[in-house]
Amino acid sequence: MKIIFLLIAVLLIWWVLRTLRSGRAAASKPQIKNMLSCKYCGLHIPEDEAVQHNSKSYCSKEHAQKDNP
Ligand SMILES: [Zn+2]
């Protein structure tokens, strides 16, 4: 019966180490970019991909033009 407890202990240690490692990997990832929503269709786009018009943000030039005729 001892071998079963040993196996469980090894599995637990492996699982804890794996969780710690994945936690560290997630922490080192770059932060999620600031998301903006299109004022015309509501689609969410990253800040650096958004089209700015009259201090409003749009997903594309088309929607910027449609919202500002
Ligand atoms: Zn849009």
PDB file of the backbone (N, CA, C, O) and the ligand in Angstrom, with CONECT records:
HET     ZN  A 101       1
ATOM      1  N   MET A   1       0.825  -1.227   0.000  1.00  0.00           N
ATOM      2  CA  MET A   1       0.000   0.000   0.000  1.00  0.00           C
ATOM      3  C   MET A   1       0.856   1.272   0.000  1.00  0.00           C
ATOM      4  O   MET A   1       0.424   2.319  -0.482  1.00  0.00           O
ATOM      5  N   LYS A   2       2.075   1.169   0.547  1.00  0.00           N
ATOM      6  CA  LYS A   2       2.938   2.358   0.655  1.00  0.00           C
ATOM      7  C   LYS A   2       3.223   2.984  -0.718  1.00  0.00           C
ATOM      8  O   LYS A   2       3.308   4.204  -0.861  1.00  0.00           O
ATOM      9  N   ILE A   3       3.368   2.118  -1.709  1.00  0.00           N
ATOM     10  CA  ILE A   3       3.705   2.607  -3.058  1.00  0.00           C
ATOM     11  C   ILE A   3       2.628   3.545  -3.603  1.00  0.00           C
ATOM     12  O   ILE A   3       2.937   4.465  -4.361  1.00  0.00           O
ATOM     13  N   ILE A   4       1.372   3.321  -3.226  1.00  0.00           N
ATOM     14  CA  ILE A   4       0.278   4.184  -3.701  1.00  0.00           C
ATOM     15  C   ILE A   4       0.416   5.585  -3.109  1.00  0.00           C
ATOM     16  O   ILE A   4       0.267   6.581  -3.817  1.00  0.00           O
ATOM     17  N   PHE A   5       0.699   5.657  -1.807  1.00  0.00           N
ATOM     18  CA  PHE A   5       0.893   6.959  -1.152  1.00  0.00           C
ATOM     19  C   PHE A   5       2.095   7.681  -1.759  1.00  0.00           C
ATOM     20  O   PHE A   5       2.071   8.896  -1.954  1.00  0.00           O
ATOM     21  N   LEU A   6       3.146   6.911  -2.053  1.00  0.00           N
ATOM     22  CA  LEU A   6       4.348   7.486  -2.656  1.00  0.00           C
ATOM     23  C   LEU A   6       4.016   8.065  -4.035  1.00  0.00           C
ATOM     24  O   LEU A   6       4.464   9.155  -4.392  1.00  0.00           O
ATOM     25  N   LEU A   7       3.220   7.308  -4.801  1.00  0.00           N
ATOM     26  CA  LEU A   7       2.815   7.760  -6.135  1.00  0.00           C
ATOM     27  C   LEU A   7       1.989   9.049  -6.033  1.00  0.00           C
ATOM     28  O   LEU A   7       2.194   9.991  -6.798  1.00  0.00           O
ATOM     29  N   ILE A   8       1.064   9.073  -5.085  1.00  0.00           N
ATOM     30  CA  ILE A   8       0.215  10.257  -4.897  1.00  0.00           C
ATOM     31  C   ILE A   8       1.075  11.463  -4.508  1.00  0.00           C
ATOM     32  O   ILE A   8       0.863  12.571  -4.999  1.00  0.00           O
ATOM     33  N   ALA A   9       2.048  11.232  -3.618  1.00  0.00           N
ATOM     34  CA  ALA A   9       2.941  12.304  -3.182  1.00  0.00           C
ATOM     35  C   ALA A   9       3.742  12.847  -4.360  1.00  0.00           C
ATOM     36  O   ALA A   9       3.880  14.061  -4.515  1.00  0.00           O
ATOM     37  N   VAL A  10       4.265  11.953  -5.184  1.00  0.00           N
ATOM     38  CA  VAL A  10       5.056  12.363  -6.356  1.00  0.00           C
ATOM     39  C   VAL A  10       4.181  13.151  -7.323  1.00  0.00           C
ATOM     40  O   VAL A  10       4.599  14.177  -7.860  1.00  0.00           O
ATOM     41  N   LEU A  11       2.958  12.659  -7.540  1.00  0.00           N
ATOM     42  CA  LEU A  11       2.028  13.341  -8.446  1.00  0.00           C
ATOM     43  C   LEU A  11       1.690  14.739  -7.922  1.00  0.00           C
ATOM     44  O   LEU A  11       1.615  15.701  -8.687  1.00  0.00           O
ATOM     45  N   LEU A  12       1.487  14.835  -6.599  1.00  0.00           N
ATOM     46  CA  LEU A  12       1.166  16.130  -5.984  1.00  0.00           C
ATOM     47  C   LEU A  12       2.315  17.115  -6.162  1.00  0.00           C
ATOM     48  O   LEU A  12       2.098  18.272  -6.523  1.00  0.00           O
ATOM     49  N   ILE A  13       3.555  16.648  -5.905  1.00  0.00           N
ATOM     50  CA  ILE A  13       4.744  17.503  -6.050  1.00  0.00           C
ATOM     51  C   ILE A  13       4.875  17.958  -7.504  1.00  0.00           C
ATOM     52  O   ILE A  13       5.149  19.126  -7.781  1.00  0.00           O
ATOM     53  N   TRP A  14       4.673  17.008  -8.431  1.00  0.00           N
ATOM     54  CA  TRP A  14       4.764  17.326  -9.863  1.00  0.00           C
ATOM     55  C   TRP A  14       3.725  18.380 -10.245  1.00  0.00           C
ATOM     56  O   TRP A  14       4.006  19.324 -10.982  1.00  0.00           O
ATOM     57  N   TRP A  15       2.500  18.183  -9.711  1.00  0.00           N
ATOM     58  CA  TRP A  15       1.406  19.107 -10.040  1.00  0.00           C
ATOM     59  C   TRP A  15       1.693  20.508  -9.487  1.00  0.00           C
ATOM     60  O   TRP A  15       1.462  21.508 -10.167  1.00  0.00           O
ATOM     61  N   VAL A  16       2.205  20.572  -8.232  1.00  0.00           N
ATOM     62  CA  VAL A  16       2.511  21.866  -7.598  1.00  0.00           C
ATOM     63  C   VAL A  16       3.606  22.582  -8.389  1.00  0.00           C
ATOM     64  O   VAL A  16       3.503  23.777  -8.664  1.00  0.00           O
ATOM     65  N   LEU A  17       4.659  21.838  -8.752  1.00  0.00           N
ATOM     66  CA  LEU A  17       5.769  22.430  -9.512  1.00  0.00           C
ATOM     67  C   LEU A  17       5.274  22.945 -10.865  1.00  0.00           C
ATOM     68  O   LEU A  17       5.663  24.028 -11.303  1.00  0.00           O
ATOM     69  N   ARG A  18       4.415  22.162 -11.522  1.00  0.00           N
ATOM     70  CA  ARG A  18       3.882  22.537 -12.830  1.00  0.00           C
ATOM     71  C   ARG A  18       3.042  23.809 -12.713  1.00  0.00           C
ATOM     72  O   ARG A  18       3.133  24.705 -13.552  1.00  0.00           O
ATOM     73  N   THR A  19       2.220  23.876 -11.653  1.00  0.00           N
ATOM     74  CA  THR A  19       1.365  25.044 -11.433  1.00  0.00           C
ATOM     75  C   THR A  19       2.215  26.282 -11.181  1.00  0.00           C
ATOM     76  O   THR A  19       1.929  27.355 -11.712  1.00  0.00           O
ATOM     77  N   LEU A  20       3.266  26.135 -10.366  1.00  0.00           N
ATOM     78  CA  LEU A  20       4.156  27.256 -10.061  1.00  0.00           C
ATOM     79  C   LEU A  20       4.839  27.753 -11.328  1.00  0.00           C
ATOM     80  O   LEU A  20       4.947  28.958 -11.559  1.00  0.00           O
ATOM     81  N   ARG A  21       5.300  26.806 -12.147  1.00  0.00           N
ATOM     82  CA  ARG A  21       6.009  27.170 -13.375  1.00  0.00           C
ATOM     83  C   ARG A  21       5.082  27.902 -14.343  1.00  0.00           C
ATOM     84  O   ARG A  21       5.469  28.922 -14.914  1.00  0.00           O
ATOM     85  N   SER A  22       3.857  27.394 -14.534  1.00  0.00           N
ATOM     86  CA  SER A  22       2.915  28.023 -15.460  1.00  0.00           C
ATOM     87  C   SER A  22       2.486  29.384 -14.928  1.00  0.00           C
ATOM     88  O   SER A  22       2.226  30.300 -15.708  1.00  0.00           O
ATOM     89  N   GLY A  23       2.408  29.526 -13.601  1.00  0.00           N
ATOM     90  CA  GLY A  23       2.059  30.812 -12.991  1.00  0.00           C
ATOM     91  C   GLY A  23       3.112  31.859 -13.275  1.00  0.00           C
ATOM     92  O   GLY A  23       2.800  33.014 -13.564  1.00  0.00           O
ATOM     93  N   ARG A  24       4.387  31.437 -13.189  1.00  0.00           N
ATOM     94  CA  ARG A  24       5.491  32.353 -13.469  1.00  0.00           C
ATOM     95  C   ARG A  24       5.507  32.733 -14.939  1.00  0.00           C
ATOM     96  O   ARG A  24       5.767  33.886 -15.283  1.00  0.00           O
ATOM     97  N   ALA A  25       5.228  31.763 -15.809  1.00  0.00           N
ATOM     98  CA  ALA A  25       5.207  32.029 -17.248  1.00  0.00           C
ATOM     99  C   ALA A  25       4.119  33.041 -17.584  1.00  0.00           C
ATOM    100  O   ALA A  25       4.321  33.927 -18.414  1.00  0.00           O
ATOM    101  N   ALA A  26       2.977  32.906 -16.940  1.00  0.00           N
ATOM    102  CA  ALA A  26       1.864  33.828 -17.197  1.00  0.00           C
ATOM    103  C   ALA A  26       2.211  35.233 -16.713  1.00  0.00           C
ATOM    104  O   ALA A  26       1.828  36.222 -17.338  1.00  0.00           O
ATOM    105  N   ALA A  27       2.939  35.318 -15.591  1.00  0.00           N
ATOM    106  CA  ALA A  27       3.285  36.615 -15.023  1.00  0.00           C
ATOM    107  C   ALA A  27       4.288  37.352 -15.902  1.00  0.00           C
ATOM    108  O   ALA A  27       4.290  38.583 -15.947  1.00  0.00           O
ATOM    109  N   SER A  28       5.157  36.591 -16.614  1.00  0.00           N
ATOM    110  CA  SER A  28       6.182  37.220 -17.433  1.00  0.00           C
ATOM    111  C   SER A  28       5.647  37.640 -18.804  1.00  0.00           C
ATOM    112  O   SER A  28       6.330  38.344 -19.549  1.00  0.00           O
ATOM    113  N   LYS A  29       4.427  37.209 -19.134  1.00  0.00           N
ATOM    114  CA  LYS A  29       3.848  37.583 -20.427  1.00  0.00           C
ATOM    115  C   LYS A  29       3.558  39.085 -20.464  1.00  0.00           C
ATOM    116  O   LYS A  29       3.252  39.680 -19.431  1.00  0.00           O
ATOM    117  N   PRO A  30       3.650  39.697 -21.638  1.00  0.00           N
ATOM    118  CA  PRO A  30       3.322  41.121 -21.726  1.00  0.00           C
ATOM    119  C   PRO A  30       1.853  41.357 -21.406  1.00  0.00           C
ATOM    120  O   PRO A  30       0.993  40.515 -21.663  1.00  0.00           O
ATOM    121  N   GLN A  31       1.599  42.507 -20.849  1.00  0.00           N
ATOM    122  CA  GLN A  31       0.230  42.819 -20.437  1.00  0.00           C
ATOM    123  C   GLN A  31      -0.676  42.966 -21.656  1.00  0.00           C
ATOM    124  O   GLN A  31      -0.245  43.349 -22.743  1.00  0.00           O
ATOM    125  N   ILE A  32      -1.939  42.647 -21.431  1.00  0.00           N
ATOM    126  CA  ILE A  32      -2.933  42.772 -22.506  1.00  0.00           C
ATOM    127  C   ILE A  32      -3.050  44.241 -22.886  1.00  0.00           C
ATOM    128  O   ILE A  32      -3.146  45.116 -22.025  1.00  0.00           O
ATOM    129  N   LYS A  33      -3.039  44.493 -24.185  1.00  0.00           N
ATOM    130  CA  LYS A  33      -3.103  45.859 -24.673  1.00  0.00           C
ATOM    131  C   LYS A  33      -4.431  46.494 -24.301  1.00  0.00           C
ATOM    132  O   LYS A  33      -5.443  45.819 -24.114  1.00  0.00           O
ATOM    133  N   ASN A  34      -4.391  47.803 -24.200  1.00  0.00           N
ATOM    134  CA  ASN A  34      -5.602  48.556 -23.909  1.00  0.00           C
ATOM    135  C   ASN A  34      -6.571  48.413 -25.080  1.00  0.00           C
ATOM    136  O   ASN A  34      -6.222  48.704 -26.224  1.00  0.00           O
ATOM    137  N   MET A  35      -7.777  47.966 -24.787  1.00  0.00           N
ATOM    138  CA  MET A  35      -8.756  47.738 -25.841  1.00  0.00           C
ATOM    139  C   MET A  35      -9.715  48.924 -25.927  1.00  0.00           C
ATOM    140  O   MET A  35     -10.145  49.470 -24.911  1.00  0.00           O
ATOM    141  N   LEU A  36     -10.034  49.304 -27.144  1.00  0.00           N
ATOM    142  CA  LEU A  36     -10.995  50.374 -27.384  1.00  0.00           C
ATOM    143  C   LEU A  36     -12.167  49.786 -28.157  1.00  0.00           C
ATOM    144  O   LEU A  36     -12.006  48.813 -28.894  1.00  0.00           O
ATOM    145  N   SER A  37     -13.331  50.370 -27.991  1.00  0.00           N
ATOM    146  CA  SER A  37     -14.482  49.885 -28.755  1.00  0.00           C
ATOM    147  C   SER A  37     -14.812  50.883 -29.851  1.00  0.00           C
ATOM    148  O   SER A  37     -14.729  52.096 -29.660  1.00  0.00           O
ATOM    149  N   CYS A  38     -15.185  50.346 -30.996  1.00  0.00           N
ATOM    150  CA  CYS A  38     -15.567  51.177 -32.141  1.00  0.00           C
ATOM    151  C   CYS A  38     -16.846  51.927 -31.789  1.00  0.00           C
ATOM    152  O   CYS A  38     -17.831  51.327 -31.358  1.00  0.00           O
ATOM    153  N   LYS A  39     -16.822  53.270 -31.980  1.00  0.00           N
ATOM    154  CA  LYS A  39     -18.001  54.073 -31.640  1.00  0.00           C
ATOM    155  C   LYS A  39     -19.153  53.802 -32.615  1.00  0.00           C
ATOM    156  O   LYS A  39     -20.297  54.164 -32.340  1.00  0.00           O
ATOM    157  N   TYR A  40     -18.853  53.172 -33.740  1.00  0.00           N
ATOM    158  CA  TYR A  40     -19.885  52.920 -34.757  1.00  0.00           C
ATOM    159  C   TYR A  40     -20.530  51.546 -34.588  1.00  0.00           C
ATOM    160  O   TYR A  40     -21.755  51.436 -34.547  1.00  0.00           O
ATOM    161  N   CYS A  41     -19.699  50.483 -34.488  1.00  0.00           N
ATOM    162  CA  CYS A  41     -20.256  49.127 -34.425  1.00  0.00           C
ATOM    163  C   CYS A  41     -20.016  48.441 -33.084  1.00  0.00           C
ATOM    164  O   CYS A  41     -20.563  47.365 -32.844  1.00  0.00           O
ATOM    165  N   GLY A  42     -19.199  49.047 -32.190  1.00  0.00           N
ATOM    166  CA  GLY A  42     -18.985  48.472 -30.867  1.00  0.00           C
ATOM    167  C   GLY A  42     -17.930  47.394 -30.813  1.00  0.00           C
ATOM    168  O   GLY A  42     -17.697  46.817 -29.751  1.00  0.00           O
ATOM    169  N   LEU A  43     -17.280  47.103 -31.938  1.00  0.00           N
ATOM    170  CA  LEU A  43     -16.229  46.090 -31.984  1.00  0.00           C
ATOM    171  C   LEU A  43     -15.027  46.536 -31.158  1.00  0.00           C
ATOM    172  O   LEU A  43     -14.651  47.708 -31.176  1.00  0.00           O
ATOM    173  N   HIS A  44     -14.427  45.591 -30.434  1.00  0.00           N
ATOM    174  CA  HIS A  44     -13.253  45.923 -29.611  1.00  0.00           C
ATOM    175  C   HIS A  44     -11.979  45.703 -30.408  1.00  0.00           C
ATOM    176  O   HIS A  44     -11.778  44.646 -31.006  1.00  0.00           O
ATOM    177  N   ILE A  45     -11.112  46.728 -30.408  1.00  0.00           N
ATOM    178  CA  ILE A  45      -9.848  46.660 -31.135  1.00  0.00           C
ATOM    179  C   ILE A  45      -8.724  47.126 -30.227  1.00  0.00           C
ATOM    180  O   ILE A  45      -8.956  47.946 -29.338  1.00  0.00           O
ATOM    181  N   PRO A  46      -7.499  46.620 -30.429  1.00  0.00           N
ATOM    182  CA  PRO A  46      -6.364  47.119 -29.635  1.00  0.00           C
ATOM    183  C   PRO A  46      -6.129  48.602 -29.922  1.00  0.00           C
ATOM    184  O   PRO A  46      -6.372  49.079 -31.031  1.00  0.00           O
ATOM    185  N   GLU A  47      -5.653  49.318 -28.906  1.00  0.00           N
ATOM    186  CA  GLU A  47      -5.495  50.771 -29.012  1.00  0.00           C
ATOM    187  C   GLU A  47      -4.645  51.170 -30.227  1.00  0.00           C
ATOM    188  O   GLU A  47      -4.954  52.142 -30.917  1.00  0.00           O
ATOM    189  N   ASP A  48      -3.554  50.396 -30.483  1.00  0.00           N
ATOM    190  CA  ASP A  48      -2.656  50.781 -31.582  1.00  0.00           C
ATOM    191  C   ASP A  48      -3.221  50.455 -32.966  1.00  0.00           C
ATOM    192  O   ASP A  48      -2.668  50.894 -33.975  1.00  0.00           O
ATOM    193  N   GLU A  49      -4.326  49.683 -33.025  1.00  0.00           N
ATOM    194  CA  GLU A  49      -4.940  49.378 -34.321  1.00  0.00           C
ATOM    195  C   GLU A  49      -6.182  50.208 -34.577  1.00  0.00           C
ATOM    196  O   GLU A  49      -6.743  50.185 -35.672  1.00  0.00           O
ATOM    197  N   ALA A  50      -6.607  50.942 -33.561  1.00  0.00           N
ATOM    198  CA  ALA A  50      -7.834  51.715 -33.690  1.00  0.00           C
ATOM    199  C   ALA A  50      -7.601  52.940 -34.567  1.00  0.00           C
ATOM    200  O   ALA A  50      -6.500  53.490 -34.606  1.00  0.00           O
ATOM    201  N   VAL A  51      -8.650  53.359 -35.269  1.00  0.00           N
ATOM    202  CA  VAL A  51      -8.606  54.570 -36.089  1.00  0.00           C
ATOM    203  C   VAL A  51      -9.191  55.696 -35.247  1.00  0.00           C
ATOM    204  O   VAL A  51     -10.336  55.632 -34.800  1.00  0.00           O
ATOM    205  N   GLN A  52      -8.371  56.738 -35.041  1.00  0.00           N
ATOM    206  CA  GLN A  52      -8.818  57.854 -34.211  1.00  0.00           C
ATOM    207  C   GLN A  52      -9.398  58.950 -35.107  1.00  0.00           C
ATOM    208  O   GLN A  52      -8.813  59.319 -36.125  1.00  0.00           O
ATOM    209  N   HIS A  53     -10.559  59.456 -34.702  1.00  0.00           N
ATOM    210  CA  HIS A  53     -11.199  60.541 -35.454  1.00  0.00           C
ATOM    211  C   HIS A  53     -11.994  61.382 -34.482  1.00  0.00           C
ATOM    212  O   HIS A  53     -12.871  60.868 -33.788  1.00  0.00           O
ATOM    213  N   ASN A  54     -11.695  62.684 -34.422  1.00  0.00           N
ATOM    214  CA  ASN A  54     -12.361  63.615 -33.490  1.00  0.00           C
ATOM    215  C   ASN A  54     -12.338  63.076 -32.060  1.00  0.00           C
ATOM    216  O   ASN A  54     -13.342  63.122 -31.350  1.00  0.00           O
ATOM    217  N   SER A  55     -11.172  62.565 -31.649  1.00  0.00           N
ATOM    218  CA  SER A  55     -10.931  61.972 -30.328  1.00  0.00           C
ATOM    219  C   SER A  55     -11.876  60.816 -30.009  1.00  0.00           C
ATOM    220  O   SER A  55     -12.090  60.494 -28.841  1.00  0.00           O
ATOM    221  N   LYS A  56     -12.446  60.189 -31.047  1.00  0.00           N
ATOM    222  CA  LYS A  56     -13.216  58.962 -30.886  1.00  0.00           C
ATOM    223  C   LYS A  56     -12.464  57.843 -31.597  1.00  0.00           C
ATOM    224  O   LYS A  56     -11.665  58.099 -32.497  1.00  0.00           O
ATOM    225  N   SER A  57     -12.720  56.611 -31.194  1.00  0.00           N
ATOM    226  CA  SER A  57     -11.997  55.494 -31.798  1.00  0.00           C
ATOM    227  C   SER A  57     -12.941  54.617 -32.619  1.00  0.00           C
ATOM    228  O   SER A  57     -14.094  54.388 -32.254  1.00  0.00           O
ATOM    229  N   TYR A  58     -12.405  54.138 -33.742  1.00  0.00           N
ATOM    230  CA  TYR A  58     -13.174  53.277 -34.648  1.00  0.00           C
ATOM    231  C   TYR A  58     -12.336  52.083 -35.064  1.00  0.00           C
ATOM    232  O   TYR A  58     -11.108  52.117 -34.989  1.00  0.00           O
ATOM    233  N   CYS A  59     -13.017  51.011 -35.510  1.00  0.00           N
ATOM    234  CA  CYS A  59     -12.306  49.794 -35.900  1.00  0.00           C
ATOM    235  C   CYS A  59     -11.703  49.951 -37.283  1.00  0.00           C
ATOM    236  O   CYS A  59     -10.739  49.261 -37.616  1.00  0.00           O
ATOM    237  N   SER A  60     -12.251  50.845 -38.094  1.00  0.00           N
ATOM    238  CA  SER A  60     -11.745  51.019 -39.457  1.00  0.00           C
ATOM    239  C   SER A  60     -12.044  52.439 -39.937  1.00  0.00           C
ATOM    240  O   SER A  60     -12.871  53.147 -39.362  1.00  0.00           O
ATOM    241  N   LYS A  61     -11.346  52.835 -41.009  1.00  0.00           N
ATOM    242  CA  LYS A  61     -11.577  54.164 -41.586  1.00  0.00           C
ATOM    243  C   LYS A  61     -13.012  54.295 -42.087  1.00  0.00           C
ATOM    244  O   LYS A  61     -13.614  55.367 -42.010  1.00  0.00           O
ATOM    245  N   GLU A  62     -13.559  53.174 -42.609  1.00  0.00           N
ATOM    246  CA  GLU A  62     -14.929  53.169 -43.119  1.00  0.00           C
ATOM    247  C   GLU A  62     -15.919  53.582 -42.027  1.00  0.00           C
ATOM    248  O   GLU A  62     -16.810  54.399 -42.259  1.00  0.00           O
ATOM    249  N   HIS A  63     -15.752  53.009 -40.843  1.00  0.00           N
ATOM    250  CA  HIS A  63     -16.690  53.323 -39.758  1.00  0.00           C
ATOM    251  C   HIS A  63     -16.470  54.746 -39.252  1.00  0.00           C
ATOM    252  O   HIS A  63     -17.427  55.403 -38.842  1.00  0.00           O
ATOM    253  N   ALA A  64     -15.235  55.235 -39.273  1.00  0.00           N
ATOM    254  CA  ALA A  64     -14.968  56.627 -38.886  1.00  0.00           C
ATOM    255  C   ALA A  64     -15.685  57.565 -39.842  1.00  0.00           C
ATOM    256  O   ALA A  64     -16.248  58.577 -39.423  1.00  0.00           O
ATOM    257  N   GLN A  65     -15.666  57.230 -41.131  1.00  0.00           N
ATOM    258  CA  GLN A  65     -16.319  58.059 -42.143  1.00  0.00           C
ATOM    259  C   GLN A  65     -17.850  57.969 -42.035  1.00  0.00           C
ATOM    260  O   GLN A  65     -18.552  58.970 -42.177  1.00  0.00           O
ATOM    261  N   LYS A  66     -18.350  56.750 -41.779  1.00  0.00           N
ATOM    262  CA  LYS A  66     -19.798  56.566 -41.678  1.00  0.00           C
ATOM    263  C   LYS A  66     -20.367  57.302 -40.473  1.00  0.00           C
ATOM    264  O   LYS A  66     -21.491  57.801 -40.520  1.00  0.00           O
ATOM    265  N   ASP A  67     -19.586  57.370 -39.384  1.00  0.00           N
ATOM    266  CA  ASP A  67     -20.060  58.042 -38.174  1.00  0.00           C
ATOM    267  C   ASP A  67     -19.897  59.549 -38.292  1.00  0.00           C
ATOM    268  O   ASP A  67     -20.533  60.299 -37.553  1.00  0.00           O
ATOM    269  N   ASN A  68     -19.043  60.004 -39.221  1.00  0.00           N
ATOM    270  CA  ASN A  68     -18.790  61.435 -39.421  1.00  0.00           C
ATOM    271  C   ASN A  68     -19.034  61.809 -40.869  1.00  0.00           C
ATOM    272  O   ASN A  68     -18.075  62.033 -41.608  1.00  0.00           O
ATOM    273  N   PRO A  69     -20.278  61.884 -41.300  1.00  0.00           N
ATOM    274  CA  PRO A  69     -20.549  62.165 -42.709  1.00  0.00           C
ATOM    275  C   PRO A  69     -20.173  63.602 -43.104  1.00  0.00           C
ATOM    276  O   PRO A  69     -20.344  63.990 -44.260  1.00  0.00           O
TER     277      PRO A  69
HETATM  278 ZN    ZN A 101     -16.630  49.527 -36.407  1.00  0.00          ZN2+
END
